[in-house]
Amino acid sequence: ELSTFHFNMSLLVEQQRQTQRPLHIVMTGSAQGIGLAAAQILVKQGHIVYHACRSVGRGEDAVHAAGGGVVLENAPCDLGDFDSIRKFAQVVEKQVPKLDVLCLNAGIAPSSTAPKPRLTVQGFEECIGTNHLGHFLLAQLLRKKLAANGGGRLILTASSVHDPEQSAGKSGGRTATLGDLSGLGVNLKIRSPGATMVDGAVEFHGGKAYKDSKLCNILMCRQAAKVFEKNITSVCFNPGFIPTTSLFDSLRQESWWKAQALTLFAHVMGFAVPLSVAGERLAYLTTSDDITPKQHNGSYFTAPAKSKATRPSQENGFHVVEPSVEARDEEVAGRLWEKSLEVIHEWL
């Protein structure tokens, strides 16, 4: 049965009455940050948000903070555990009446000074394992449900850090590149020392791992547009620079003063994006009828650095641009897709 944590059925009925076509939305990372900001908007609009959180407790928190939504009973979605993801997907298949939108939004960012990586339950480097492989598995498991009932939308939260030509992509000295993908799916519980980075490097670099994971998100989006059912529209986006999110927790732990200085500088210079704006961007991609398969399948949305636009029609709009050179490489996208399938095949 669906859990009713902080969930009032009469409120749901009223929301459905107010919304002509309430969407059924599964969202990861909805307990905080961009996901929570978007969930608050979507719930207020009358849509049904299923909070895919790593624990039932965080799911309850998400429902409370978002003002509504659903937690599937006894079915958390821990993206660092393939078993948890598979169980969650099985419950979605059985208990969620339809799936209109799958928002793959959750993300973690390791410390740039960490001497070695943290691992997922299955032994993979945690950042790529969570941000890419966990989301990739969830999308594969829910693909048929997303394609049913006329089709749906797949949304991935990416970032400008994937692009070596952008200032964010150059920060920290190491830029995103997947190389030969020889490090993807290396079980570091079995092979240690082994490749900790997707490109096969043994030396771990947390900042590059995060950038690589965002490059993977865009490549996955573009390849999904080619191989998923044609009634599934895949899009990805850059929410903007948001120094207040949990992605900067590691920096705050390393140097509170450095984190504060970065936040202040970003606000003074005008390129810090409020969480509310990032949430509106995700909500727009989730609900807008302007997003069409013919025009936008595989597209990457972003806005100029200082823009607070949340849709294309606004000044300095939130619109489609070309991602980095490597993100547009169809051969790399195909190899990433096939190798990712090899890694997760036991859980399909």
Long-range contacts (C-beta under 8 A, 24 or more apart in sequence): 1-73, 1-95, 2-70, 2-72, 2-73, 2-95, 3-56, 3-59, 3-70, 3-71, 3-72, 3-73, 5-59, 5-60, 5-63, 5-64, 5-71, 6-60, 6-63, 6-64, 6-68, 7-63, 7-68, 7-69, 7-70, 7-71, 8-68, 11-68, 12-48, 12-68, 15-43, 15-45, 15-46, 15-47, 15-68, 16-46, 17-46, 18-46, 19-45, 19-46, 19-47, 22-46, 22-47, 22-48, 23-47, 23-48, 23-100, 23-101, 23-286, 23-287, 24-48, 24-50, 24-96, 24-97, 24-98, 24-99, 24-100, 24-101, 25-49, 25-50, 25-100, 25-101, 25-102, 25-103, 25-286, 26-50, 26-52, 26-92, 26-96, 26-99, 26-101, 26-102, 26-103, 26-142, 27-51, 27-52, 27-103, 27-105, 28-52, 28-53, 28-77, 28-79, 28-103, 28-104, 28-105, 28-106, 28-135, 28-138, 29-53, 29-105, 29-106, 29-107, 29-157, 30-62, 30-66, 30-69, 30-103, 30-105, 31-58, 31-59, 31-61, 31-62, 31-65, 32-65, 32-245, 32-246, 33-242, 33-245, 33-246, 33-247, 33-275, 34-105, 34-157, 34-239, 34-242, 34-245, 34-275, 34-278, 34-279, 34-282, 35-62, 35-103, 35-105, 35-106, 35-282, 36-62, 36-65, 36-66, 36-279, 37-275, 37-276, 37-278, 37-279, 37-280, 37-282, 38-103, 38-105, 38-278, 38-279, 38-280, 38-282, 38-283, 38-286, 39-66, 39-69, 39-279, 40-65, 40-66, 40-67, 40-279, 41-279, 41-280, 41-283, 42-283, 42-286, 42-287, 43-67, 43-68, 43-69, 45-283, 45-287, 47-286, 47-287, 50-92, 50-96, 52-77, 52-88, 52-106, 52-138, 53-77, 54-78, 54-79, 54-80, 54-84, 72-96, 77-138, 78-121, 79-106, 79-129, 79-130, 79-131, 79-134, 79-135, 79-138, 80-120, 80-121, 80-126, 80-129, 80-130, 80-134, 81-120, 81-121, 81-122, 82-120, 82-121, 82-122, 82-133, 82-134, 82-137, 82-344, 82-346, 82-347, 83-121, 83-347, 84-121, 85-134, 85-137, 85-138, 85-141, 85-347, 86-137, 86-141, 86-347, 88-138, 89-138, 89-141, 89-142, 90-141, 92-142, 92-145, 93-142, 93-145, 96-145, 98-145, 98-148, 98-149, 99-142, 99-145, 99-146, 99-148, 99-152, 100-149, 100-152, 100-153, 101-152, 101-153, 101-154, 101-155, 101-286, 102-138, 102-139, 102-142, 102-146, 102-152, 102-153, 102-154, 102-155, 103-155, 103-157, 103-282, 103-286, 104-135, 104-138, 104-139, 104-154, 104-155, 104-156, 104-157, 104-217, 105-155, 105-156, 105-157, 105-282, 106-130, 106-131, 106-135, 107-131, 107-157, 107-210, 107-213, 107-247, 108-247, 109-206, 109-210, 109-247, 109-248, 109-249, 109-250, 110-206, 110-207, 110-209, 110-210, 110-250, 111-206, 111-250, 111-251, 111-253, 111-254, 112-172, 112-205, 112-206, 112-207, 112-250, 112-251, 112-254, 113-206, 113-254, 114-204, 114-206, 114-250, 115-204, 116-196, 116-204, 117-188, 117-196, 117-204, 117-206, 117-209, 119-188, 119-189, 122-187, 123-187, 123-188, 123-189, 123-190, 124-185, 124-186, 124-187, 124-188, 124-343, 125-183, 125-186, 125-188, 125-196, 125-197, 125-204, 125-209, 127-206, 127-209, 127-210, 127-212, 127-213, 128-184, 128-198, 128-209, 128-212, 128-213, 128-216, 130-213, 131-210, 131-213, 131-214, 131-216, 131-217, 132-213, 132-216, 132-217, 132-220, 132-340, 133-185, 133-340, 133-343, 133-344, 135-217, 135-220, 136-220, 136-340, 136-344, 137-344, 137-347, 137-348, 139-220, 139-224, 140-341, 140-344, 140-348, 141-347, 141-348, 143-228, 143-229, 143-232, 146-232, 147-228, 147-229, 147-231, 147-232, 150-231, 151-229, 151-230, 151-231, 151-232, 151-233, 151-293, 152-231, 152-232, 152-233, 153-232, 153-233, 153-234, 153-235, 153-285, 153-286, 153-291, 154-221, 154-224, 154-228, 154-232, 154-233, 154-234, 154-235, 155-234, 155-235, 155-236, 155-237, 155-282, 155-285, 155-286, 156-217, 156-218, 156-220, 156-221, 156-234, 156-235, 156-236, 156-237, 157-217, 157-236, 157-237, 157-239, 157-282, 158-214, 158-217, 158-218, 158-221, 158-236, 158-237, 158-238, 158-300, 158-323, 159-211, 159-214, 159-238, 159-239, 160-238, 160-241, 160-302, 161-210, 161-211, 161-214, 162-211, 162-214, 162-215, 162-217, 162-218, 162-323, 162-324, 162-327, 163-323, 163-324, 163-327, 164-324, 165-324, 166-324, 167-305, 168-241, 169-211, 169-324, 171-207, 172-207, 172-208, 174-205, 174-207, 174-208, 174-211, 175-208, 175-211, 176-208, 176-211, 176-212, 176-214, 176-215, 176-324, 176-326, 177-212, 177-215, 177-326, 178-212, 178-215, 178-216, 178-219, 178-326, 178-332, 178-336, 181-335, 181-336, 181-339, 184-336, 184-339, 184-340, 184-343, 185-339, 185-340, 185-342, 185-343, 206-250, 210-247, 215-324, 215-326, 215-327, 216-336, 218-300, 218-323, 218-324, 218-327, 219-327, 219-329, 219-332, 219-333, 219-336, 219-337, 220-333, 220-336, 220-337, 220-340, 221-298, 221-300, 222-298, 222-327, 222-328, 222-330, 222-333, 223-333, 223-334, 223-336, 223-337, 224-298, 225-297, 225-298, 226-298, 226-333, 227-337, 230-293, 231-293, 233-291, 233-292, 233-293, 233-296, 233-297, 234-297, 234-298, 235-285, 235-291, 235-296, 235-297, 235-298, 235-299, 235-300, 235-301, 236-299, 236-300, 236-301, 237-281, 237-282, 237-285, 237-300, 237-301, 237-302, 237-318, 238-300, 238-301, 238-302, 238-303, 239-273, 239-278, 239-281, 239-282, 240-273, 240-277, 240-278, 240-281, 240-302, 240-303, 240-305, 240-307, 241-266, 241-271, 241-272, 241-273, 241-305, 242-272, 242-273, 242-274, 242-275, 242-278, 243-272, 244-275, 245-275, 269-306, 270-306, 271-305, 271-306, 273-308, 274-308, 277-308, 277-310, 280-310, 281-310, 281-318, 284-310, 284-311, 284-318, 296-320, 300-327
